[in-house]
């Protein structure tokens, strides 16, 4: 089992999308990339912690690769919008691929370059590619938020 971390706007929607990917074993939402220890959802949304809403993805590399997951990442959100996800905005909604080693960094850069050549938005991806940092799990209420409240969205 391998893990990857990505920030694709709203972690609720990203988690829901990634849970449907064959080879993904589990997902957890949380915060990464900031400077404040143990941030809360409210603190992250304020933009004062530097964190982005992040999804931790556990996956079976015999079924799906890091490269395939980076391609999924570019499909599940609009990486051309700066600090924005639909009606929500701020640094909490950054587009970020976090890498754990040089090989993942190279794969992430290639995926971003490929997206920039063929994307449906006709704009360049503003996705940042950063080394993995401390992952702070989000509060339980945010884990699988949409699935828990599906009746509210239908």
MOZI-V514006 format. One record per run of one state. SS is the DSSP state (h for helix, s for strand, l for the rest). FROM is the first residue (numbers start at 1). LEN is the number of residues. If there is no record, write none. Layout:
ss={SS & SS}
from={FROM & FROM}
len={LEN & LEN}
This chain:
ss={l & s & l & h & l & s & l & h & l & s & l & h & l & s & l & s & l & h & l & s & l & h & l & s & l & s & l & h & l & h & l & h & l}
from={1 & 2 & 9 & 11 & 20 & 24 & 33 & 41 & 47 & 52 & 60 & 66 & 76 & 84 & 86 & 88 & 90 & 91 & 94 & 95 & 100 & 102 & 119 & 128 & 132 & 136 & 138 & 140 & 143 & 145 & 149 & 150 & 154}
len={1 & 7 & 2 & 9 & 4 & 9 & 8 & 6 & 5 & 8 & 6 & 10 & 8 & 2 & 2 & 2 & 1 & 3 & 1 & 5 & 2 & 17 & 9 & 4 & 4 & 2 & 2 & 3 & 2 & 4 & 1 & 4 & 1}
